[in-house]
Amino acid sequence: MQENDGAMVRFRLVFDDRHLLDKSQRSQGLRRCWFRLKPDMKNIGELASQIRECFGIRHRIVLFMDDFVLPSFESTCIITDTDIIR
C-alpha cells in the first residue's frame, strides 16, 4: 500500500449512534458528512482523536470501514478518497 503523498484524502463520515452528536449538529445534517484526512495524520487513533475533538465527543469512539474495525495502531494510509468511515 502506498503512503499518502500529501494529496488530499477525503472520506464520508457517518455517525451510526445519533447520540454522539448534539441536537444542533444533528440539525445541521452532520450525522453524514465529508471529512478531510490531514496529511500528517499517522494512525487511526490520531484520526479518532481528531474526530472526537472536532465534534466535541467525550466518549471513546471505534471507527469502522466496510463493517470492519479500524484498529487504532493501523496507518491512515489504508483510507482512500471517498471511503465511508462509521
PDB file with one MODEL, atoms N, CA, C and O in Angstrom:
MODEL        1
ATOM      1  N   MET A   1       0.851  -1.175   0.000  1.00  0.00           N
ATOM      2  CA  MET A   1       0.000   0.000   0.000  1.00  0.00           C
ATOM      3  C   MET A   1       0.895   1.235   0.000  1.00  0.00           C
ATOM      4  O   MET A   1       1.871   1.296   0.748  1.00  0.00           O
ATOM      5  N   GLN A   2       0.570   2.206  -0.824  1.00  0.00           N
ATOM      6  CA  GLN A   2       1.376   3.414  -0.910  1.00  0.00           C
ATOM      7  C   GLN A   2       1.022   4.378   0.201  1.00  0.00           C
ATOM      8  O   GLN A   2      -0.111   4.431   0.678  1.00  0.00           O
ATOM      9  N   GLU A   3       2.028   5.138   0.597  1.00  0.00           N
ATOM     10  CA  GLU A   3       1.808   6.196   1.567  1.00  0.00           C
ATOM     11  C   GLU A   3       1.017   7.313   0.906  1.00  0.00           C
ATOM     12  O   GLU A   3       1.131   7.528  -0.300  1.00  0.00           O
ATOM     13  N   ASN A   4       0.203   8.034   1.702  1.00  0.00           N
ATOM     14  CA  ASN A   4      -0.448   9.226   1.180  1.00  0.00           C
ATOM     15  C   ASN A   4       0.653  10.222   0.875  1.00  0.00           C
ATOM     16  O   ASN A   4       1.459  10.542   1.749  1.00  0.00           O
ATOM     17  N   ASP A   5       0.697  10.709  -0.335  1.00  0.00           N
ATOM     18  CA  ASP A   5       1.794  11.567  -0.772  1.00  0.00           C
ATOM     19  C   ASP A   5       1.516  13.050  -0.535  1.00  0.00           C
ATOM     20  O   ASP A   5       2.054  13.901  -1.242  1.00  0.00           O
ATOM     21  N   GLY A   6       0.692  13.360   0.439  1.00  0.00           N
ATOM     22  CA  GLY A   6       0.360  14.746   0.716  1.00  0.00           C
ATOM     23  C   GLY A   6      -0.877  15.199  -0.036  1.00  0.00           C
ATOM     24  O   GLY A   6      -1.384  16.295   0.203  1.00  0.00           O
ATOM     25  N   ALA A   7      -1.369  14.363  -0.948  1.00  0.00           N
ATOM     26  CA  ALA A   7      -2.600  14.698  -1.658  1.00  0.00           C
ATOM     27  C   ALA A   7      -3.763  14.636  -0.674  1.00  0.00           C
ATOM     28  O   ALA A   7      -3.749  13.861   0.282  1.00  0.00           O
ATOM     29  N   MET A   8      -4.754  15.458  -0.925  1.00  0.00           N
ATOM     30  CA  MET A   8      -5.901  15.495  -0.027  1.00  0.00           C
ATOM     31  C   MET A   8      -6.684  14.191  -0.126  1.00  0.00           C
ATOM     32  O   MET A   8      -7.021  13.738  -1.220  1.00  0.00           O
ATOM     33  N   VAL A   9      -6.966  13.598   1.017  1.00  0.00           N
ATOM     34  CA  VAL A   9      -7.834  12.421   1.089  1.00  0.00           C
ATOM     35  C   VAL A   9      -9.055  12.847   1.874  1.00  0.00           C
ATOM     36  O   VAL A   9      -8.948  13.339   2.998  1.00  0.00           O
ATOM     37  N   ARG A  10     -10.206  12.657   1.277  1.00  0.00           N
ATOM     38  CA  ARG A  10     -11.443  12.971   1.988  1.00  0.00           C
ATOM     39  C   ARG A  10     -12.273  11.711   2.018  1.00  0.00           C
ATOM     40  O   ARG A  10     -12.205  10.880   1.113  1.00  0.00           O
ATOM     41  N   PHE A  11     -13.049  11.580   3.059  1.00  0.00           N
ATOM     42  CA  PHE A  11     -13.891  10.394   3.195  1.00  0.00           C
ATOM     43  C   PHE A  11     -15.225  10.803   3.769  1.00  0.00           C
ATOM     44  O   PHE A  11     -15.381  11.897   4.312  1.00  0.00           O
ATOM     45  N   ARG A  12     -16.183   9.908   3.642  1.00  0.00           N
ATOM     46  CA  ARG A  12     -17.503  10.161   4.210  1.00  0.00           C
ATOM     47  C   ARG A  12     -17.523   9.627   5.632  1.00  0.00           C
ATOM     48  O   ARG A  12     -17.108   8.497   5.889  1.00  0.00           O
ATOM     49  N   LEU A  13     -18.008  10.445   6.551  1.00  0.00           N
ATOM     50  CA  LEU A  13     -18.074  10.103   7.968  1.00  0.00           C
ATOM     51  C   LEU A  13     -19.542   9.965   8.349  1.00  0.00           C
ATOM     52  O   LEU A  13     -20.332  10.888   8.151  1.00  0.00           O
ATOM     53  N   VAL A  14     -19.900   8.806   8.897  1.00  0.00           N
ATOM     54  CA  VAL A  14     -21.284   8.532   9.277  1.00  0.00           C
ATOM     55  C   VAL A  14     -21.318   8.171  10.755  1.00  0.00           C
ATOM     56  O   VAL A  14     -20.605   7.272  11.202  1.00  0.00           O
ATOM     57  N   PHE A  15     -22.152   8.880  11.511  1.00  0.00           N
ATOM     58  CA  PHE A  15     -22.339   8.583  12.938  1.00  0.00           C
ATOM     59  C   PHE A  15     -23.569   7.698  13.076  1.00  0.00           C
ATOM     60  O   PHE A  15     -24.696   8.185  12.989  1.00  0.00           O
ATOM     61  N   ASP A  16     -23.364   6.402  13.289  1.00  0.00           N
ATOM     62  CA  ASP A  16     -24.493   5.481  13.456  1.00  0.00           C
ATOM     63  C   ASP A  16     -25.220   5.732  14.774  1.00  0.00           C
ATOM     64  O   ASP A  16     -26.440   5.586  14.847  1.00  0.00           O
ATOM     65  N   ASP A  17     -24.486   6.103  15.802  1.00  0.00           N
ATOM     66  CA  ASP A  17     -25.083   6.409  17.106  1.00  0.00           C
ATOM     67  C   ASP A  17     -25.415   7.899  17.122  1.00  0.00           C
ATOM     68  O   ASP A  17     -24.532   8.734  17.319  1.00  0.00           O
ATOM     69  N   ARG A  18     -26.668   8.226  16.918  1.00  0.00           N
ATOM     70  CA  ARG A  18     -27.076   9.630  16.814  1.00  0.00           C
ATOM     71  C   ARG A  18     -26.820  10.418  18.098  1.00  0.00           C
ATOM     72  O   ARG A  18     -26.767  11.647  18.068  1.00  0.00           O
ATOM     73  N   HIS A  19     -26.661   9.726  19.215  1.00  0.00           N
ATOM     74  CA  HIS A  19     -26.449  10.402  20.495  1.00  0.00           C
ATOM     75  C   HIS A  19     -25.019  10.927  20.663  1.00  0.00           C
ATOM     76  O   HIS A  19     -24.737  11.654  21.616  1.00  0.00           O
ATOM     77  N   LEU A  20     -24.124  10.568  19.753  1.00  0.00           N
ATOM     78  CA  LEU A  20     -22.763  11.105  19.834  1.00  0.00           C
ATOM     79  C   LEU A  20     -22.729  12.596  19.499  1.00  0.00           C
ATOM     80  O   LEU A  20     -21.867  13.332  19.981  1.00  0.00           O
ATOM     81  N   LEU A  21     -23.667  13.027  18.673  1.00  0.00           N
ATOM     82  CA  LEU A  21     -23.717  14.433  18.282  1.00  0.00           C
ATOM     83  C   LEU A  21     -24.812  15.143  19.056  1.00  0.00           C
ATOM     84  O   LEU A  21     -25.805  14.535  19.456  1.00  0.00           O
ATOM     85  N   ASP A  22     -24.615  16.447  19.264  1.00  0.00           N
ATOM     86  CA  ASP A  22     -25.662  17.199  19.953  1.00  0.00           C
ATOM     87  C   ASP A  22     -26.773  17.565  18.960  1.00  0.00           C
ATOM     88  O   ASP A  22     -26.637  17.361  17.754  1.00  0.00           O
ATOM     89  N   LYS A  23     -27.858  18.103  19.486  1.00  0.00           N
ATOM     90  CA  LYS A  23     -29.037  18.408  18.675  1.00  0.00           C
ATOM     91  C   LYS A  23     -28.704  19.381  17.543  1.00  0.00           C
ATOM     92  O   LYS A  23     -29.189  19.218  16.423  1.00  0.00           O
ATOM     93  N   SER A  24     -27.894  20.370  17.824  1.00  0.00           N
ATOM     94  CA  SER A  24     -27.509  21.356  16.814  1.00  0.00           C
ATOM     95  C   SER A  24     -26.735  20.697  15.670  1.00  0.00           C
ATOM     96  O   SER A  24     -26.988  20.985  14.500  1.00  0.00           O
ATOM     97  N   GLN A  25     -25.801  19.819  16.007  1.00  0.00           N
ATOM     98  CA  GLN A  25     -25.017  19.119  14.988  1.00  0.00           C
ATOM     99  C   GLN A  25     -25.912  18.222  14.136  1.00  0.00           C
ATOM    100  O   GLN A  25     -25.754  18.153  12.917  1.00  0.00           O
ATOM    101  N   ARG A  26     -26.853  17.536  14.786  1.00  0.00           N
ATOM    102  CA  ARG A  26     -27.775  16.674  14.035  1.00  0.00           C
ATOM    103  C   ARG A  26     -28.651  17.500  13.110  1.00  0.00           C
ATOM    104  O   ARG A  26     -28.902  17.097  11.974  1.00  0.00           O
ATOM    105  N   SER A  27     -29.129  18.668  13.586  1.00  0.00           N
ATOM    106  CA  SER A  27     -29.997  19.504  12.749  1.00  0.00           C
ATOM    107  C   SER A  27     -29.237  20.081  11.552  1.00  0.00           C
ATOM    108  O   SER A  27     -29.850  20.439  10.547  1.00  0.00           O
ATOM    109  N   GLN A  28     -27.911  20.172  11.652  1.00  0.00           N
ATOM    110  CA  GLN A  28     -27.084  20.638  10.541  1.00  0.00           C
ATOM    111  C   GLN A  28     -26.772  19.515   9.546  1.00  0.00           C
ATOM    112  O   GLN A  28     -26.134  19.742   8.519  1.00  0.00           O
ATOM    113  N   GLY A  29     -27.229  18.312   9.865  1.00  0.00           N
ATOM    114  CA  GLY A  29     -27.008  17.181   8.976  1.00  0.00           C
ATOM    115  C   GLY A  29     -25.633  16.551   9.117  1.00  0.00           C
ATOM    116  O   GLY A  29     -25.174  15.862   8.206  1.00  0.00           O
ATOM    117  N   LEU A  30     -24.968  16.777  10.245  1.00  0.00           N
ATOM    118  CA  LEU A  30     -23.610  16.282  10.428  1.00  0.00           C
ATOM    119  C   LEU A  30     -23.519  14.796  10.752  1.00  0.00           C
ATOM    120  O   LEU A  30     -22.420  14.261  10.894  1.00  0.00           O
ATOM    121  N   ARG A  31     -24.667  14.120  10.869  1.00  0.00           N
ATOM    122  CA  ARG A  31     -24.604  12.656  11.069  1.00  0.00           C
ATOM    123  C   ARG A  31     -23.971  11.972   9.875  1.00  0.00           C
ATOM    124  O   ARG A  31     -23.424  10.875   9.992  1.00  0.00           O
ATOM    125  N   ARG A  32     -24.050  12.630   8.715  1.00  0.00           N
ATOM    126  CA  ARG A  32     -23.447  12.127   7.480  1.00  0.00           C
ATOM    127  C   ARG A  32     -22.747  13.303   6.827  1.00  0.00           C
ATOM    128  O   ARG A  32     -23.397  14.203   6.297  1.00  0.00           O
ATOM    129  N   CYS A  33     -21.420  13.297   6.865  1.00  0.00           N
ATOM    130  CA  CYS A  33     -20.683  14.448   6.342  1.00  0.00           C
ATOM    131  C   CYS A  33     -19.358  14.009   5.725  1.00  0.00           C
ATOM    132  O   CYS A  33     -18.896  12.887   5.935  1.00  0.00           O
ATOM    133  N   TRP A  34     -18.769  14.903   4.972  1.00  0.00           N
ATOM    134  CA  TRP A  34     -17.424  14.682   4.432  1.00  0.00           C
ATOM    135  C   TRP A  34     -16.418  15.124   5.467  1.00  0.00           C
ATOM    136  O   TRP A  34     -16.667  16.063   6.224  1.00  0.00           O
ATOM    137  N   PHE A  35     -15.282  14.452   5.504  1.00  0.00           N
ATOM    138  CA  PHE A  35     -14.223  14.779   6.460  1.00  0.00           C
ATOM    139  C   PHE A  35     -12.889  14.633   5.745  1.00  0.00           C
ATOM    140  O   PHE A  35     -12.694  13.692   4.975  1.00  0.00           O
ATOM    141  N   ARG A  36     -11.977  15.552   5.993  1.00  0.00           N
ATOM    142  CA  ARG A  36     -10.674  15.522   5.336  1.00  0.00           C
ATOM    143  C   ARG A  36      -9.626  14.942   6.263  1.00  0.00           C
ATOM    144  O   ARG A  36      -9.528  15.329   7.427  1.00  0.00           O
ATOM    145  N   LEU A  37      -8.847  14.016   5.740  1.00  0.00           N
ATOM    146  CA  LEU A  37      -7.738  13.418   6.480  1.00  0.00           C
ATOM    147  C   LEU A  37      -6.533  14.344   6.366  1.00  0.00           C
ATOM    148  O   LEU A  37      -6.062  14.624   5.264  1.00  0.00           O
ATOM    149  N   LYS A  38      -6.044  14.810   7.489  1.00  0.00           N
ATOM    150  CA  LYS A  38      -4.871  15.674   7.468  1.00  0.00           C
ATOM    151  C   LYS A  38      -3.652  14.874   7.021  1.00  0.00           C
ATOM    152  O   LYS A  38      -3.475  13.733   7.447  1.00  0.00           O
ATOM    153  N   PRO A  39      -2.804  15.460   6.161  1.00  0.00           N
ATOM    154  CA  PRO A  39      -1.650  14.722   5.624  1.00  0.00           C
ATOM    155  C   PRO A  39      -0.680  14.218   6.690  1.00  0.00           C
ATOM    156  O   PRO A  39      -0.002  13.213   6.479  1.00  0.00           O
ATOM    157  N   ASP A  40      -0.606  14.902   7.828  1.00  0.00           N
ATOM    158  CA  ASP A  40       0.347  14.498   8.877  1.00  0.00           C
ATOM    159  C   ASP A  40      -0.240  13.472   9.851  1.00  0.00           C
ATOM    160  O   ASP A  40       0.433  13.073  10.802  1.00  0.00           O
ATOM    161  N   MET A  41      -1.488  13.042   9.628  1.00  0.00           N
ATOM    162  CA  MET A  41      -2.147  12.075  10.498  1.00  0.00           C
ATOM    163  C   MET A  41      -1.541  10.693  10.241  1.00  0.00           C
ATOM    164  O   MET A  41      -1.623  10.175   9.128  1.00  0.00           O
ATOM    165  N   LYS A  42      -0.935  10.101  11.269  1.00  0.00           N
ATOM    166  CA  LYS A  42      -0.196   8.854  11.079  1.00  0.00           C
ATOM    167  C   LYS A  42      -1.022   7.586  11.269  1.00  0.00           C
ATOM    168  O   LYS A  42      -0.876   6.631  10.507  1.00  0.00           O
ATOM    169  N   ASN A  43      -1.890   7.572  12.284  1.00  0.00           N
ATOM    170  CA  ASN A  43      -2.618   6.328  12.547  1.00  0.00           C
ATOM    171  C   ASN A  43      -4.086   6.597  12.865  1.00  0.00           C
ATOM    172  O   ASN A  43      -4.498   7.741  13.058  1.00  0.00           O
ATOM    173  N   ILE A  44      -4.855   5.533  12.913  1.00  0.00           N
ATOM    174  CA  ILE A  44      -6.299   5.621  13.124  1.00  0.00           C
ATOM    175  C   ILE A  44      -6.626   6.212  14.499  1.00  0.00           C
ATOM    176  O   ILE A  44      -7.622   6.919  14.649  1.00  0.00           O
ATOM    177  N   GLY A  45      -5.795   5.925  15.497  1.00  0.00           N
ATOM    178  CA  GLY A  45      -6.007   6.501  16.829  1.00  0.00           C
ATOM    179  C   GLY A  45      -5.964   8.025  16.802  1.00  0.00           C
ATOM    180  O   GLY A  45      -6.770   8.683  17.460  1.00  0.00           O
ATOM    181  N   GLU A  46      -5.027   8.584  16.043  1.00  0.00           N
ATOM    182  CA  GLU A  46      -4.946  10.044  15.907  1.00  0.00           C
ATOM    183  C   GLU A  46      -6.170  10.578  15.171  1.00  0.00           C
ATOM    184  O   GLU A  46      -6.688  11.639  15.517  1.00  0.00           O
ATOM    185  N   LEU A  47      -6.629   9.856  14.167  1.00  0.00           N
ATOM    186  CA  LEU A  47      -7.828  10.268  13.436  1.00  0.00           C
ATOM    187  C   LEU A  47      -9.048  10.266  14.354  1.00  0.00           C
ATOM    188  O   LEU A  47      -9.843  11.206  14.335  1.00  0.00           O
ATOM    189  N   ALA A  48      -9.196   9.213  15.157  1.00  0.00           N
ATOM    190  CA  ALA A  48     -10.320   9.145  16.097  1.00  0.00           C
ATOM    191  C   ALA A  48     -10.276  10.313  17.069  1.00  0.00           C
ATOM    192  O   ALA A  48     -11.316  10.889  17.390  1.00  0.00           O
ATOM    193  N   SER A  49      -9.097  10.668  17.538  1.00  0.00           N
ATOM    194  CA  SER A  49      -8.954  11.816  18.446  1.00  0.00           C
ATOM    195  C   SER A  49      -9.351  13.117  17.762  1.00  0.00           C
ATOM    196  O   SER A  49      -9.996  13.975  18.365  1.00  0.00           O
ATOM    197  N   GLN A  50      -8.960  13.258  16.491  1.00  0.00           N
ATOM    198  CA  GLN A  50      -9.317  14.465  15.744  1.00  0.00           C
ATOM    199  C   GLN A  50     -10.836  14.554  15.571  1.00  0.00           C
ATOM    200  O   GLN A  50     -11.415  15.631  15.720  1.00  0.00           O
ATOM    201  N   ILE A  51     -11.473  13.443  15.262  1.00  0.00           N
ATOM    202  CA  ILE A  51     -12.931  13.433  15.100  1.00  0.00           C
ATOM    203  C   ILE A  51     -13.606  13.783  16.411  1.00  0.00           C
ATOM    204  O   ILE A  51     -14.543  14.581  16.437  1.00  0.00           O
ATOM    205  N   ARG A  52     -13.134  13.189  17.505  1.00  0.00           N
ATOM    206  CA  ARG A  52     -13.702  13.495  18.832  1.00  0.00           C
ATOM    207  C   ARG A  52     -13.575  14.977  19.144  1.00  0.00           C
ATOM    208  O   ARG A  52     -14.519  15.598  19.634  1.00  0.00           O
ATOM    209  N   GLU A  53     -12.409  15.540  18.861  1.00  0.00           N
ATOM    210  CA  GLU A  53     -12.171  16.952  19.138  1.00  0.00           C
ATOM    211  C   GLU A  53     -13.052  17.850  18.269  1.00  0.00           C
ATOM    212  O   GLU A  53     -13.659  18.797  18.770  1.00  0.00           O
ATOM    213  N   CYS A  54     -13.121  17.561  16.990  1.00  0.00           N
ATOM    214  CA  CYS A  54     -13.908  18.395  16.057  1.00  0.00           C
ATOM    215  C   CYS A  54     -15.396  18.407  16.394  1.00  0.00           C
ATOM    216  O   CYS A  54     -16.063  19.429  16.230  1.00  0.00           O
ATOM    217  N   PHE A  55     -15.916  17.271  16.864  1.00  0.00           N
ATOM    218  CA  PHE A  55     -17.339  17.167  17.127  1.00  0.00           C
ATOM    219  C   PHE A  55     -17.677  17.252  18.624  1.00  0.00           C
ATOM    220  O   PHE A  55     -18.840  17.116  19.005  1.00  0.00           O
ATOM    221  N   GLY A  56     -16.673  17.474  19.463  1.00  0.00           N
ATOM    222  CA  GLY A  56     -16.917  17.616  20.895  1.00  0.00           C
ATOM    223  C   GLY A  56     -17.422  16.347  21.551  1.00  0.00           C
ATOM    224  O   GLY A  56     -18.243  16.401  22.467  1.00  0.00           O
ATOM    225  N   ILE A  57     -16.938  15.208  21.087  1.00  0.00           N
ATOM    226  CA  ILE A  57     -17.375  13.915  21.624  1.00  0.00           C
ATOM    227  C   ILE A  57     -16.486  13.554  22.807  1.00  0.00           C
ATOM    228  O   ILE A  57     -15.260  13.554  22.697  1.00  0.00           O
ATOM    229  N   ARG A  58     -17.107  13.248  23.929  1.00  0.00           N
ATOM    230  CA  ARG A  58     -16.343  12.921  25.135  1.00  0.00           C
ATOM    231  C   ARG A  58     -16.080  11.432  25.281  1.00  0.00           C
ATOM    232  O   ARG A  58     -15.157  11.021  25.985  1.00  0.00           O
ATOM    233  N   HIS A  59     -16.884  10.638  24.622  1.00  0.00           N
ATOM    234  CA  HIS A  59     -16.764   9.185  24.746  1.00  0.00           C
ATOM    235  C   HIS A  59     -15.721   8.641  23.773  1.00  0.00           C
ATOM    236  O   HIS A  59     -15.426   9.252  22.746  1.00  0.00           O
ATOM    237  N   ARG A  60     -15.183   7.498  24.118  1.00  0.00           N
ATOM    238  CA  ARG A  60     -14.280   6.782  23.210  1.00  0.00           C
ATOM    239  C   ARG A  60     -15.077   6.366  21.982  1.00  0.00           C
ATOM    240  O   ARG A  60     -16.234   5.962  22.098  1.00  0.00           O
ATOM    241  N   ILE A  61     -14.472   6.461  20.823  1.00  0.00           N
ATOM    242  CA  ILE A  61     -15.155   6.021  19.616  1.00  0.00           C
ATOM    243  C   ILE A  61     -14.333   4.931  18.923  1.00  0.00           C
ATOM    244  O   ILE A  61     -13.105   4.914  19.005  1.00  0.00           O
ATOM    245  N   VAL A  62     -15.022   4.039  18.251  1.00  0.00           N
ATOM    246  CA  VAL A  62     -14.397   2.985  17.466  1.00  0.00           C
ATOM    247  C   VAL A  62     -14.792   3.236  16.023  1.00  0.00           C
ATOM    248  O   VAL A  62     -15.974   3.394  15.720  1.00  0.00           O
ATOM    249  N   LEU A  63     -13.814   3.275  15.132  1.00  0.00           N
ATOM    250  CA  LEU A  63     -14.079   3.550  13.731  1.00  0.00           C
ATOM    251  C   LEU A  63     -14.153   2.239  12.946  1.00  0.00           C
ATOM    252  O   LEU A  63     -13.386   1.308  13.190  1.00  0.00           O
ATOM    253  N   PHE A  64     -15.092   2.188  12.000  1.00  0.00           N
ATOM    254  CA  PHE A  64     -15.301   1.025  11.151  1.00  0.00           C
ATOM    255  C   PHE A  64     -15.251   1.449   9.688  1.00  0.00           C
ATOM    256  O   PHE A  64     -15.616   2.572   9.340  1.00  0.00           O
ATOM    257  N   MET A  65     -14.795   0.537   8.844  1.00  0.00           N
ATOM    258  CA  MET A  65     -14.877   0.719   7.405  1.00  0.00           C
ATOM    259  C   MET A  65     -15.333  -0.615   6.823  1.00  0.00           C
ATOM    260  O   MET A  65     -14.725  -1.649   7.102  1.00  0.00           O
ATOM    261  N   ASP A  66     -16.383  -0.605   6.028  1.00  0.00           N
ATOM    262  CA  ASP A  66     -16.947  -1.829   5.438  1.00  0.00           C
ATOM    263  C   ASP A  66     -17.266  -2.870   6.510  1.00  0.00           C
ATOM    264  O   ASP A  66     -17.011  -4.059   6.320  1.00  0.00           O
ATOM    265  N   ASP A  67     -17.823  -2.422   7.631  1.00  0.00           N
ATOM    266  CA  ASP A  67     -18.214  -3.283   8.758  1.00  0.00           C
ATOM    267  C   ASP A  67     -17.047  -3.977   9.453  1.00  0.00           C
ATOM    268  O   ASP A  67     -17.243  -4.963  10.163  1.00  0.00           O
ATOM    269  N   PHE A  68     -15.823  -3.462   9.249  1.00  0.00           N
ATOM    270  CA  PHE A  68     -14.647  -3.995   9.934  1.00  0.00           C
ATOM    271  C   PHE A  68     -14.025  -2.882  10.776  1.00  0.00           C
ATOM    272  O   PHE A  68     -13.952  -1.732  10.344  1.00  0.00           O
ATOM    273  N   VAL A  69     -13.582  -3.235  11.975  1.00  0.00           N
ATOM    274  CA  VAL A  69     -12.954  -2.269  12.876  1.00  0.00           C
ATOM    275  C   VAL A  69     -11.631  -1.796  12.291  1.00  0.00           C
ATOM    276  O   VAL A  69     -10.859  -2.585  11.746  1.00  0.00           O
ATOM    277  N   LEU A  70     -11.382  -0.499  12.411  1.00  0.00           N
ATOM    278  CA  LEU A  70     -10.081   0.076  12.071  1.00  0.00           C
ATOM    279  C   LEU A  70      -9.276   0.161  13.368  1.00  0.00           C
ATOM    280  O   LEU A  70      -9.564   1.025  14.197  1.00  0.00           O
ATOM    281  N   PRO A  71      -8.283  -0.699  13.572  1.00  0.00           N
ATOM    282  CA  PRO A  71      -7.515  -0.671  14.820  1.00  0.00           C
ATOM    283  C   PRO A  71      -6.769   0.653  14.982  1.00  0.00           C
ATOM    284  O   PRO A  71      -6.304   1.238  14.004  1.00  0.00           O
ATOM    285  N   SER A  72      -6.664   1.110  16.209  1.00  0.00           N
ATOM    286  CA  SER A  72      -6.051   2.417  16.476  1.00  0.00           C
ATOM    287  C   SER A  72      -4.588   2.485  16.042  1.00  0.00           C
ATOM    288  O   SER A  72      -4.087   3.570  15.747  1.00  0.00           O
ATOM    289  N   PHE A  73      -3.898   1.351  15.998  1.00  0.00           N
ATOM    290  CA  PHE A  73      -2.475   1.340  15.632  1.00  0.00           C
ATOM    291  C   PHE A  73      -2.255   1.318  14.117  1.00  0.00           C
ATOM    292  O   PHE A  73      -1.138   1.529  13.645  1.00  0.00           O
ATOM    293  N   GLU A  74      -3.332   1.060  13.356  1.00  0.00           N
ATOM    294  CA  GLU A  74      -3.210   0.938  11.901  1.00  0.00           C
ATOM    295  C   GLU A  74      -2.925   2.295  11.255  1.00  0.00           C
ATOM    296  O   GLU A  74      -3.417   3.324  11.717  1.00  0.00           O
ATOM    297  N   SER A  75      -2.140   2.290  10.198  1.00  0.00           N
ATOM    298  CA  SER A  75      -1.814   3.507   9.463  1.00  0.00           C
ATOM    299  C   SER A  75      -3.047   4.063   8.765  1.00  0.00           C
ATOM    300  O   SER A  75      -3.914   3.308   8.323  1.00  0.00           O
ATOM    301  N   THR A  76      -3.120   5.369   8.669  1.00  0.00           N
ATOM    302  CA  THR A  76      -4.213   6.010   7.937  1.00  0.00           C
ATOM    303  C   THR A  76      -4.068   5.820   6.429  1.00  0.00           C
ATOM    304  O   THR A  76      -4.965   6.194   5.673  1.00  0.00           O
ATOM    305  N   CYS A  77      -2.965   5.249   5.987  1.00  0.00           N
ATOM    306  CA  CYS A  77      -2.751   5.018   4.553  1.00  0.00           C
ATOM    307  C   CYS A  77      -3.781   4.068   3.957  1.00  0.00           C
ATOM    308  O   CYS A  77      -3.949   4.023   2.739  1.00  0.00           O
ATOM    309  N   ILE A  78      -4.469   3.310   4.801  1.00  0.00           N
ATOM    310  CA  ILE A  78      -5.477   2.397   4.276  1.00  0.00           C
ATOM    311  C   ILE A  78      -6.758   3.131   3.872  1.00  0.00           C
ATOM    312  O   ILE A  78      -7.618   2.559   3.202  1.00  0.00           O
ATOM    313  N   ILE A  79      -6.880   4.384   4.276  1.00  0.00           N
ATOM    314  CA  ILE A  79      -8.064   5.173   3.922  1.00  0.00           C
ATOM    315  C   ILE A  79      -7.817   5.833   2.569  1.00  0.00           C
ATOM    316  O   ILE A  79      -6.807   6.503   2.353  1.00  0.00           O
ATOM    317  N   THR A  80      -8.763   5.623   1.677  1.00  0.00           N
ATOM    318  CA  THR A  80      -8.663   6.225   0.355  1.00  0.00           C
ATOM    319  C   THR A  80      -9.776   7.228   0.161  1.00  0.00           C
ATOM    320  O   THR A  80     -10.765   7.247   0.895  1.00  0.00           O
ATOM    321  N   ASP A  81      -9.593   8.055  -0.838  1.00  0.00           N
ATOM    322  CA  ASP A  81     -10.591   9.076  -1.166  1.00  0.00           C
ATOM    323  C   ASP A  81     -11.955   8.421  -1.373  1.00  0.00           C
ATOM    324  O   ASP A  81     -12.085   7.433  -2.095  1.00  0.00           O
ATOM    325  N   THR A  82     -12.944   8.979  -0.737  1.00  0.00           N
ATOM    326  CA  THR A  82     -14.368   8.576  -0.818  1.00  0.00           C
ATOM    327  C   THR A  82     -14.743   7.320  -0.035  1.00  0.00           C
ATOM    328  O   THR A  82     -15.854   6.821  -0.212  1.00  0.00           O
ATOM    329  N   ASP A  83     -13.861   6.779   0.830  1.00  0.00           N
ATOM    330  CA  ASP A  83     -14.252   5.682   1.720  1.00  0.00           C
ATOM    331  C   ASP A  83     -15.342   6.167   2.671  1.00  0.00           C
ATOM    332  O   ASP A  83     -15.498   7.367   2.897  1.00  0.00           O
ATOM    333  N   ILE A  84     -16.090   5.217   3.222  1.00  0.00           N
ATOM    334  CA  ILE A  84     -17.084   5.538   4.252  1.00  0.00           C
ATOM    335  C   ILE A  84     -16.570   4.993   5.574  1.00  0.00           C
ATOM    336  O   ILE A  84     -16.334   3.794   5.717  1.00  0.00           O
ATOM    337  N   ILE A  85     -16.401   5.888   6.532  1.00  0.00           N
ATOM    338  CA  ILE A  85     -15.963   5.524   7.887  1.00  0.00           C
ATOM    339  C   ILE A  85     -17.148   5.744   8.824  1.00  0.00           C
ATOM    340  O   ILE A  85     -17.800   6.788   8.788  1.00  0.00           O
ATOM    341  N   ARG A  86     -17.415   4.746   9.658  1.00  0.00           N
ATOM    342  CA  ARG A  86     -18.520   4.845  10.622  1.00  0.00           C
ATOM    343  C   ARG A  86     -17.971   4.861  12.026  1.00  0.00           C
ATOM    344  O   ARG A  86     -18.736   4.940  12.987  1.00  0.00           O
TER     345      ARG A  86
ENDMDL
END
